[in-house]
Amino acid sequence: MEIKEAGYAKLWNYYEEKGVPILSTTETSQSGIKDEVDMKRNVSTLEEELRDNKKKVKKGKEKYEKIFKFMILKLLYSQNLLCPPDKDGVLAHDDMTDILDQ
């Protein structure tokens, strides 16, 4: 048993001289737990960023849909000004009204 312990002591000294950090099993498991906690924290942060980005994309789509509908209404209004209804009461933009329904 003393030979084994002497061998371990020599090995320990060798690694200390070379500057190699030697961790005990508790230090190793603690650093593993710390790494796991850090990784879970990073995952949570990334999931939160993903949710925020999805909300921003949804708001952006809604905004551009509103702008698009507004532009269509303005186009229809301008067509009425440029081309008033004919004698039968047909408006120039009657063929475009289905665009708003989509």
GUFI-511553 format. One record per atom (N, C-alpha, C): residue number from 1; residue in one letter; atom name; x, y, z. Coordinates in steps of 0.1 Angstrom, whole numbers, padded with zeros to 4 digits. Atoms other than C-alpha are relative to their C-alpha. Layout:
pt n->NUM, res->A, atom->CA, xx->X, yy->Y, zz->Z
...
//
This chain:
pt n->1, res->M, atom->N, xx->0008, yy->-0012, zz->0000
pt n->1, res->M, atom->CA, xx->0000, yy->0000, zz->0000
pt n->1, res->M, atom->C, xx->0009, yy->0013, zz->0000
pt n->2, res->E, atom->N, xx->-0009, yy->-0012, zz->-0001
pt n->2, res->E, atom->CA, xx->0029, yy->0024, zz->0008
pt n->2, res->E, atom->C, xx->0006, yy->0002, zz->-0014
pt n->3, res->I, atom->N, xx->-0006, yy->-0002, zz->0013
pt n->3, res->I, atom->CA, xx->0043, yy->0018, zz->-0027
pt n->3, res->I, atom->C, xx->-0010, yy->0007, zz->-0009
pt n->4, res->K, atom->N, xx->0010, yy->-0007, zz->0008
pt n->4, res->K, atom->CA, xx->0010, yy->0028, zz->-0043
pt n->4, res->K, atom->C, xx->-0001, yy->0015, zz->0004
pt n->5, res->E, atom->N, xx->0001, yy->-0014, zz->-0005
pt n->5, res->E, atom->CA, xx->0008, yy->0059, zz->-0021
pt n->5, res->E, atom->C, xx->0012, yy->0008, zz->-0004
pt n->6, res->A, atom->N, xx->-0012, yy->-0007, zz->0004
pt n->6, res->A, atom->CA, xx->0044, yy->0068, zz->-0029
pt n->6, res->A, atom->C, xx->0000, yy->0003, zz->-0015
pt n->7, res->G, atom->N, xx->0002, yy->-0003, zz->0014
pt n->7, res->G, atom->CA, xx->0036, yy->0064, zz->-0066
pt n->7, res->G, atom->C, xx->-0009, yy->0011, zz->-0003
pt n->8, res->Y, atom->N, xx->0009, yy->-0011, zz->0002
pt n->8, res->Y, atom->CA, xx->0007, yy->0087, zz->-0064
pt n->8, res->Y, atom->C, xx->0006, yy->0013, zz->0004
pt n->9, res->A, atom->N, xx->-0006, yy->-0012, zz->-0004
pt n->9, res->A, atom->CA, xx->0027, yy->0112, zz->-0045
pt n->9, res->A, atom->C, xx->0010, yy->0005, zz->-0010
pt n->10, res->K, atom->N, xx->-0009, yy->-0004, zz->0011
pt n->10, res->K, atom->CA, xx->0054, yy->0112, zz->-0072
pt n->10, res->K, atom->C, xx->-0007, yy->0005, zz->-0012
pt n->11, res->L, atom->N, xx->0008, yy->-0005, zz->0012
pt n->11, res->L, atom->CA, xx->0028, yy->0115, zz->-0099
pt n->11, res->L, atom->C, xx->-0006, yy->0014, zz->0003
pt n->12, res->W, atom->N, xx->0006, yy->-0012, zz->-0004
pt n->12, res->W, atom->CA, xx->0011, yy->0143, zz->-0079
pt n->12, res->W, atom->C, xx->0011, yy->0011, zz->-0001
pt n->13, res->N, atom->N, xx->-0011, yy->-0009, zz->0001
pt n->13, res->N, atom->CA, xx->0045, yy->0161, zz->-0076
pt n->13, res->N, atom->C, xx->0003, yy->0004, zz->-0014
pt n->14, res->Y, atom->N, xx->-0003, yy->-0002, zz->0014
pt n->14, res->Y, atom->CA, xx->0052, yy->0156, zz->-0113
pt n->14, res->Y, atom->C, xx->-0010, yy->0010, zz->-0006
pt n->15, res->Y, atom->N, xx->0010, yy->-0009, zz->0006
pt n->15, res->Y, atom->CA, xx->0019, yy->0173, zz->-0123
pt n->15, res->Y, atom->C, xx->0001, yy->0014, zz->0006
pt n->16, res->E, atom->N, xx->-0001, yy->-0013, zz->-0007
pt n->16, res->E, atom->CA, xx->0023, yy->0201, zz->-0098
pt n->16, res->E, atom->C, xx->0012, yy->0008, zz->-0006
pt n->17, res->E, atom->N, xx->-0012, yy->-0006, zz->0006
pt n->17, res->E, atom->CA, xx->0058, yy->0208, zz->-0112
pt n->17, res->E, atom->C, xx->-0003, yy->0005, zz->-0014
pt n->18, res->K, atom->N, xx->0003, yy->-0004, zz->0014
pt n->18, res->K, atom->CA, xx->0044, yy->0210, zz->-0148
pt n->18, res->K, atom->C, xx->-0011, yy->0010, zz->0000
pt n->19, res->G, atom->N, xx->0010, yy->-0011, zz->0000
pt n->19, res->G, atom->CA, xx->0017, yy->0234, zz->-0137
pt n->19, res->G, atom->C, xx->-0014, yy->-0005, zz->-0004
pt n->20, res->V, atom->N, xx->0013, yy->0006, zz->0005
pt n->20, res->V, atom->CA, xx->-0012, yy->0210, zz->-0146
pt n->20, res->V, atom->C, xx->-0009, yy->0000, zz->0013
pt n->21, res->P, atom->N, xx->0009, yy->0000, zz->-0012
pt n->21, res->P, atom->CA, xx->-0041, yy->0217, zz->-0123
pt n->21, res->P, atom->C, xx->-0007, yy->-0014, zz->0002
pt n->22, res->I, atom->N, xx->0006, yy->0013, zz->-0004
pt n->22, res->I, atom->CA, xx->-0053, yy->0186, zz->-0105
pt n->22, res->I, atom->C, xx->-0012, yy->0003, zz->0009
pt n->23, res->L, atom->N, xx->0013, yy->-0002, zz->-0008
pt n->23, res->L, atom->CA, xx->-0089, yy->0186, zz->-0093
pt n->23, res->L, atom->C, xx->-0003, yy->-0013, zz->0007
pt n->24, res->S, atom->N, xx->0006, yy->0012, zz->-0007
pt n->24, res->S, atom->CA, xx->-0103, yy->0163, zz->-0067
pt n->24, res->S, atom->C, xx->-0013, yy->-0003, zz->-0005
pt n->25, res->T, atom->N, xx->0013, yy->0005, zz->0006
pt n->25, res->T, atom->CA, xx->-0135, yy->0144, zz->-0074
pt n->25, res->T, atom->C, xx->-0011, yy->0010, zz->0004
pt n->26, res->T, atom->N, xx->0010, yy->-0010, zz->-0004
pt n->26, res->T, atom->CA, xx->-0155, yy->0170, zz->-0054
pt n->26, res->T, atom->C, xx->0001, yy->0012, zz->-0008
pt n->27, res->E, atom->N, xx->-0002, yy->-0012, zz->0008
pt n->27, res->E, atom->CA, xx->-0140, yy->0199, zz->-0073
pt n->27, res->E, atom->C, xx->-0005, yy->-0003, zz->-0014
pt n->28, res->T, atom->N, xx->0004, yy->0003, zz->0013
pt n->28, res->T, atom->CA, xx->-0146, yy->0181, zz->-0106
pt n->28, res->T, atom->C, xx->-0015, yy->-0001, zz->-0001
pt n->29, res->S, atom->N, xx->0015, yy->0001, zz->0000
pt n->29, res->S, atom->CA, xx->-0183, yy->0173, zz->-0097
pt n->29, res->S, atom->C, xx->-0006, yy->0014, zz->0002
pt n->30, res->Q, atom->N, xx->0005, yy->-0014, zz->-0002
pt n->30, res->Q, atom->CA, xx->-0188, yy->0209, zz->-0085
pt n->30, res->Q, atom->C, xx->0001, yy->0008, zz->-0013
pt n->31, res->S, atom->N, xx->-0001, yy->-0008, zz->0013
pt n->31, res->S, atom->CA, xx->-0174, yy->0224, zz->-0117
pt n->31, res->S, atom->C, xx->-0010, yy->-0006, zz->-0010
pt n->32, res->G, atom->N, xx->0010, yy->0005, zz->0009
pt n->32, res->G, atom->CA, xx->-0196, yy->0200, zz->-0136
pt n->32, res->G, atom->C, xx->-0014, yy->0005, zz->0002
pt n->33, res->I, atom->N, xx->0013, yy->-0005, zz->-0004
pt n->33, res->I, atom->CA, xx->-0226, yy->0211, zz->-0117
pt n->33, res->I, atom->C, xx->-0001, yy->0015, zz->-0004
pt n->34, res->K, atom->N, xx->0000, yy->-0015, zz->0004
pt n->34, res->K, atom->CA, xx->-0216, yy->0248, zz->-0123
pt n->34, res->K, atom->C, xx->-0002, yy->0001, zz->-0015
pt n->35, res->D, atom->N, xx->0001, yy->0000, zz->0015
pt n->35, res->D, atom->CA, xx->-0212, yy->0241, zz->-0160
pt n->35, res->D, atom->C, xx->-0014, yy->-0003, zz->-0004
pt n->36, res->E, atom->N, xx->0014, yy->0003, zz->0003
pt n->36, res->E, atom->CA, xx->-0246, yy->0225, zz->-0161
pt n->36, res->E, atom->C, xx->-0010, yy->0011, zz->0003
pt n->37, res->V, atom->N, xx->0008, yy->-0011, zz->-0003
pt n->37, res->V, atom->CA, xx->-0262, yy->0254, zz->-0143
pt n->37, res->V, atom->C, xx->0002, yy->0012, zz->-0010
pt n->38, res->D, atom->N, xx->-0003, yy->-0011, zz->0010
pt n->38, res->D, atom->CA, xx->-0245, yy->0279, zz->-0166
pt n->38, res->D, atom->C, xx->-0007, yy->-0003, zz->-0013
pt n->39, res->M, atom->N, xx->0006, yy->0004, zz->0012
pt n->39, res->M, atom->CA, xx->-0257, yy->0259, zz->-0196
pt n->39, res->M, atom->C, xx->-0015, yy->0002, zz->0000
pt n->40, res->K, atom->N, xx->0015, yy->-0001, zz->-0002
pt n->40, res->K, atom->CA, xx->-0293, yy->0258, zz->-0183
pt n->40, res->K, atom->C, xx->-0004, yy->0015, zz->-0001
pt n->41, res->R, atom->N, xx->0003, yy->-0015, zz->0000
pt n->41, res->R, atom->CA, xx->-0291, yy->0296, zz->-0178
pt n->41, res->R, atom->C, xx->0001, yy->0005, zz->-0014
pt n->42, res->N, atom->N, xx->-0002, yy->-0004, zz->0014
pt n->42, res->N, atom->CA, xx->-0278, yy->0301, zz->-0213
pt n->42, res->N, atom->C, xx->-0012, yy->-0004, zz->-0009
pt n->43, res->V, atom->N, xx->0011, yy->0005, zz->0007
pt n->43, res->V, atom->CA, xx->-0306, yy->0279, zz->-0227
pt n->43, res->V, atom->C, xx->-0012, yy->0009, zz->0003
pt n->44, res->S, atom->N, xx->0011, yy->-0008, zz->-0004
pt n->44, res->S, atom->CA, xx->-0332, yy->0299, zz->-0207
pt n->44, res->S, atom->C, xx->0001, yy->0014, zz->-0007
pt n->45, res->T, atom->N, xx->-0002, yy->-0013, zz->0006
pt n->45, res->T, atom->CA, xx->-0318, yy->0332, zz->-0220
pt n->45, res->T, atom->C, xx->-0003, yy->-0001, zz->-0015
pt n->46, res->L, atom->N, xx->0002, yy->0002, zz->0014
pt n->46, res->L, atom->CA, xx->-0318, yy->0319, zz->-0256
pt n->46, res->L, atom->C, xx->-0015, yy->-0002, zz->-0003
pt n->47, res->E, atom->N, xx->0014, yy->0002, zz->0002
pt n->47, res->E, atom->CA, xx->-0354, yy->0307, zz->-0253
pt n->47, res->E, atom->C, xx->-0008, yy->0013, zz->0002
pt n->48, res->E, atom->N, xx->0007, yy->-0013, zz->-0003
pt n->48, res->E, atom->CA, xx->-0365, yy->0341, zz->-0239
pt n->48, res->E, atom->C, xx->0003, yy->0009, zz->-0012
pt n->49, res->E, atom->N, xx->-0003, yy->-0008, zz->0011
pt n->49, res->E, atom->CA, xx->-0347, yy->0358, zz->-0268
pt n->49, res->E, atom->C, xx->-0009, yy->-0004, zz->-0012
pt n->50, res->L, atom->N, xx->0008, yy->0006, zz->0011
pt n->50, res->L, atom->CA, xx->-0365, yy->0335, zz->-0293
pt n->50, res->L, atom->C, xx->-0015, yy->0004, zz->0001
pt n->51, res->R, atom->N, xx->0014, yy->-0004, zz->-0002
pt n->51, res->R, atom->CA, xx->-0399, yy->0343, zz->-0277
pt n->51, res->R, atom->C, xx->-0001, yy->0015, zz->-0004
pt n->52, res->D, atom->N, xx->0000, yy->-0015, zz->0003
pt n->52, res->D, atom->CA, xx->-0391, yy->0381, zz->-0279
pt n->52, res->D, atom->C, xx->0000, yy->0002, zz->-0015
pt n->53, res->N, atom->N, xx->-0002, yy->-0002, zz->0015
pt n->53, res->N, atom->CA, xx->-0380, yy->0378, zz->-0316
pt n->53, res->N, atom->C, xx->-0013, yy->-0005, zz->-0007
pt n->54, res->K, atom->N, xx->0012, yy->0005, zz->0007
pt n->54, res->K, atom->CA, xx->-0412, yy->0358, zz->-0325
pt n->54, res->K, atom->C, xx->-0011, yy->0011, zz->0002
pt n->55, res->K, atom->N, xx->0010, yy->-0011, zz->-0002
pt n->55, res->K, atom->CA, xx->-0433, yy->0386, zz->-0309
pt n->55, res->K, atom->C, xx->0003, yy->0012, zz->-0009
pt n->56, res->K, atom->N, xx->-0003, yy->-0011, zz->0008
pt n->56, res->K, atom->CA, xx->-0414, yy->0412, zz->-0328
pt n->56, res->K, atom->C, xx->-0004, yy->-0003, zz->-0015
pt n->57, res->V, atom->N, xx->0004, yy->0004, zz->0014
pt n->57, res->V, atom->CA, xx->-0419, yy->0393, zz->-0361
pt n->57, res->V, atom->C, xx->-0015, yy->0001, zz->-0002
pt n->58, res->K, atom->N, xx->0014, yy->-0001, zz->0001
pt n->58, res->K, atom->CA, xx->-0456, yy->0390, zz->-0354
pt n->58, res->K, atom->C, xx->-0005, yy->0014, zz->-0001
pt n->59, res->K, atom->N, xx->0003, yy->-0014, zz->0000
pt n->59, res->K, atom->CA, xx->-0459, yy->0427, zz->-0346
pt n->59, res->K, atom->C, xx->0003, yy->0007, zz->-0014
pt n->60, res->G, atom->N, xx->-0004, yy->-0006, zz->0013
pt n->60, res->G, atom->CA, xx->-0440, yy->0436, zz->-0378
pt n->60, res->G, atom->C, xx->-0009, yy->-0005, zz->-0011
pt n->61, res->K, atom->N, xx->0009, yy->0005, zz->0010
pt n->61, res->K, atom->CA, xx->-0463, yy->0414, zz->-0399
pt n->61, res->K, atom->C, xx->-0013, yy->0008, zz->0001
pt n->62, res->E, atom->N, xx->0013, yy->-0007, zz->-0002
pt n->62, res->E, atom->CA, xx->-0494, yy->0430, zz->-0384
pt n->62, res->E, atom->C, xx->0001, yy->0015, zz->-0005
pt n->63, res->K, atom->N, xx->-0002, yy->-0014, zz->0004
pt n->63, res->K, atom->CA, xx->-0479, yy->0465, zz->-0390
pt n->63, res->K, atom->C, xx->0000, yy->0001, zz->-0015
pt n->64, res->Y, atom->N, xx->0000, yy->-0001, zz->0014
pt n->64, res->Y, atom->CA, xx->-0472, yy->0458, zz->-0426
pt n->64, res->Y, atom->C, xx->-0013, yy->-0003, zz->-0007
pt n->65, res->E, atom->N, xx->0013, yy->0003, zz->0005
pt n->65, res->E, atom->CA, xx->-0506, yy->0443, zz->-0432
pt n->65, res->E, atom->C, xx->-0009, yy->0012, zz->0001
pt n->66, res->K, atom->N, xx->0008, yy->-0012, zz->-0002
pt n->66, res->K, atom->CA, xx->-0522, yy->0475, zz->-0418
pt n->66, res->K, atom->C, xx->0005, yy->0010, zz->-0010
pt n->67, res->I, atom->N, xx->-0005, yy->-0009, zz->0010
pt n->67, res->I, atom->CA, xx->-0499, yy->0496, zz->-0440
pt n->67, res->I, atom->C, xx->-0005, yy->-0003, zz->-0014
pt n->68, res->F, atom->N, xx->0004, yy->0005, zz->0014
pt n->68, res->F, atom->CA, xx->-0508, yy->0475, zz->-0471
pt n->68, res->F, atom->C, xx->-0015, yy->0003, zz->-0002
pt n->69, res->K, atom->N, xx->0014, yy->-0003, zz->0001
pt n->69, res->K, atom->CA, xx->-0545, yy->0478, zz->-0464
pt n->69, res->K, atom->C, xx->-0003, yy->0015, zz->-0002
pt n->70, res->F, atom->N, xx->0002, yy->-0014, zz->0001
pt n->70, res->F, atom->CA, xx->-0542, yy->0515, zz->-0459
pt n->70, res->F, atom->C, xx->0004, yy->0005, zz->-0014
pt n->71, res->M, atom->N, xx->-0004, yy->-0004, zz->0013
pt n->71, res->M, atom->CA, xx->-0523, yy->0519, zz->-0492
pt n->71, res->M, atom->C, xx->-0011, yy->-0004, zz->-0010
pt n->72, res->I, atom->N, xx->0010, yy->0004, zz->0009
pt n->72, res->I, atom->CA, xx->-0550, yy->0499, zz->-0510
pt n->72, res->I, atom->C, xx->-0012, yy->0010, zz->0001
pt n->73, res->L, atom->N, xx->0011, yy->-0009, zz->-0001
pt n->73, res->L, atom->CA, xx->-0577, yy->0521, zz->-0496
pt n->73, res->L, atom->C, xx->0003, yy->0014, zz->-0006
pt n->74, res->K, atom->N, xx->-0004, yy->-0012, zz->0006
pt n->74, res->K, atom->CA, xx->-0558, yy->0552, zz->-0506
pt n->74, res->K, atom->C, xx->0000, yy->-0001, zz->-0016
pt n->75, res->L, atom->N, xx->0000, yy->0002, zz->0014
pt n->75, res->L, atom->CA, xx->-0554, yy->0538, zz->-0541
pt n->75, res->L, atom->C, xx->-0014, yy->0000, zz->-0005
pt n->76, res->L, atom->N, xx->0014, yy->0001, zz->0005
pt n->76, res->L, atom->CA, xx->-0591, yy->0530, zz->-0544
pt n->76, res->L, atom->C, xx->-0006, yy->0014, zz->0001
pt n->77, res->Y, atom->N, xx->0005, yy->-0013, zz->-0001
pt n->77, res->Y, atom->CA, xx->-0599, yy->0565, zz->-0532
pt n->77, res->Y, atom->C, xx->0005, yy->0009, zz->-0011
pt n->78, res->S, atom->N, xx->-0005, yy->-0008, zz->0011
pt n->78, res->S, atom->CA, xx->-0576, yy->0581, zz->-0557
pt n->78, res->S, atom->C, xx->-0005, yy->-0004, zz->-0013
pt n->79, res->Q, atom->N, xx->0006, yy->0004, zz->0013
pt n->79, res->Q, atom->CA, xx->-0591, yy->0560, zz->-0585
pt n->79, res->Q, atom->C, xx->-0014, yy->0006, zz->-0001
pt n->80, res->N, atom->N, xx->0013, yy->-0007, zz->0001
pt n->80, res->N, atom->CA, xx->-0625, yy->0574, zz->-0576
pt n->80, res->N, atom->C, xx->0001, yy->0014, zz->-0003
pt n->81, res->L, atom->N, xx->-0002, yy->-0014, zz->0003
pt n->81, res->L, atom->CA, xx->-0611, yy->0609, zz->-0578
pt n->81, res->L, atom->C, xx->0003, yy->0002, zz->-0015
pt n->82, res->L, atom->N, xx->-0005, yy->-0001, zz->0014
pt n->82, res->L, atom->CA, xx->-0594, yy->0603, zz->-0611
pt n->82, res->L, atom->C, xx->-0011, yy->-0005, zz->-0010
pt n->83, res->C, atom->N, xx->0010, yy->0006, zz->0009
pt n->83, res->C, atom->CA, xx->-0622, yy->0581, zz->-0626
pt n->83, res->C, atom->C, xx->-0013, yy->-0001, zz->0007
pt n->84, res->P, atom->N, xx->0013, yy->0001, zz->-0007
pt n->84, res->P, atom->CA, xx->-0656, yy->0590, zz->-0612
pt n->84, res->P, atom->C, xx->-0009, yy->-0011, zz->-0005
pt n->85, res->P, atom->N, xx->0009, yy->0011, zz->0005
pt n->85, res->P, atom->CA, xx->-0684, yy->0564, zz->-0615
pt n->85, res->P, atom->C, xx->-0006, yy->0003, zz->-0014
pt n->86, res->D, atom->N, xx->0006, yy->-0002, zz->0013
pt n->86, res->D, atom->CA, xx->-0697, yy->0559, zz->-0650
pt n->86, res->D, atom->C, xx->-0015, yy->0002, zz->0001
pt n->87, res->K, atom->N, xx->0014, yy->-0003, zz->0000
pt n->87, res->K, atom->CA, xx->-0733, yy->0565, zz->-0660
pt n->87, res->K, atom->C, xx->-0008, yy->-0012, zz->0007
pt n->88, res->D, atom->N, xx->0007, yy->0011, zz->-0006
pt n->88, res->D, atom->CA, xx->-0743, yy->0530, zz->-0647
pt n->88, res->D, atom->C, xx->0003, yy->-0001, zz->0015
pt n->89, res->G, atom->N, xx->-0003, yy->0000, zz->-0014
pt n->89, res->G, atom->CA, xx->-0728, yy->0538, zz->-0612
pt n->89, res->G, atom->C, xx->0012, yy->-0010, zz->0003
pt n->90, res->V, atom->N, xx->-0011, yy->0010, zz->-0003
pt n->90, res->V, atom->CA, xx->-0699, yy->0513, zz->-0616
pt n->90, res->V, atom->C, xx->0013, yy->0008, zz->0003
pt n->91, res->L, atom->N, xx->-0012, yy->-0007, zz->-0004
pt n->91, res->L, atom->CA, xx->-0668, yy->0525, zz->-0598
pt n->91, res->L, atom->C, xx->0012, yy->-0006, zz->-0007
pt n->92, res->A, atom->N, xx->-0012, yy->0005, zz->0007
pt n->92, res->A, atom->CA, xx->-0634, yy->0522, zz->-0614
pt n->92, res->A, atom->C, xx->0008, yy->-0011, zz->0008
pt n->93, res->H, atom->N, xx->-0007, yy->0010, zz->-0009
pt n->93, res->H, atom->CA, xx->-0621, yy->0501, zz->-0584
pt n->93, res->H, atom->C, xx->-0008, yy->-0012, zz->0003
pt n->94, res->D, atom->N, xx->0008, yy->0011, zz->-0004
pt n->94, res->D, atom->CA, xx->-0649, yy->0476, zz->-0583
pt n->94, res->D, atom->C, xx->0008, yy->-0014, zz->-0002
pt n->95, res->D, atom->N, xx->-0007, yy->0013, zz->0003
pt n->95, res->D, atom->CA, xx->-0625, yy->0449, zz->-0597
pt n->95, res->D, atom->C, xx->0011, yy->-0002, zz->0011
pt n->96, res->M, atom->N, xx->-0010, yy->0001, zz->-0010
pt n->96, res->M, atom->CA, xx->-0601, yy->0456, zz->-0568
pt n->96, res->M, atom->C, xx->-0005, yy->-0002, zz->0014
pt n->97, res->T, atom->N, xx->0005, yy->0001, zz->-0014
pt n->97, res->T, atom->CA, xx->-0624, yy->0453, zz->-0538
pt n->97, res->T, atom->C, xx->0002, yy->-0013, zz->0006
pt n->98, res->D, atom->N, xx->-0003, yy->0014, zz->-0006
pt n->98, res->D, atom->CA, xx->-0617, yy->0416, zz->-0534
pt n->98, res->D, atom->C, xx->0014, yy->-0001, zz->0006
pt n->99, res->I, atom->N, xx->-0013, yy->0000, zz->-0006
pt n->99, res->I, atom->CA, xx->-0581, yy->0425, zz->-0525
pt n->99, res->I, atom->C, xx->-0001, yy->0002, zz->0015
pt n->100, res->L, atom->N, xx->0001, yy->-0004, zz->-0014
pt n->100, res->L, atom->CA, xx->-0592, yy->0440, zz->-0492
pt n->100, res->L, atom->C, xx->-0006, yy->-0012, zz->0008
pt n->101, res->D, atom->N, xx->0006, yy->0011, zz->-0007
pt n->101, res->D, atom->CA, xx->-0611, yy->0408, zz->-0483
pt n->101, res->D, atom->C, xx->0010, yy->-0011, zz->0003
pt n->102, res->Q, atom->N, xx->-0010, yy->0011, zz->-0002
pt n->102, res->Q, atom->CA, xx->-0580, yy->0386, zz->-0485
pt n->102, res->Q, atom->C, xx->0008, yy->0002, zz->0012
//
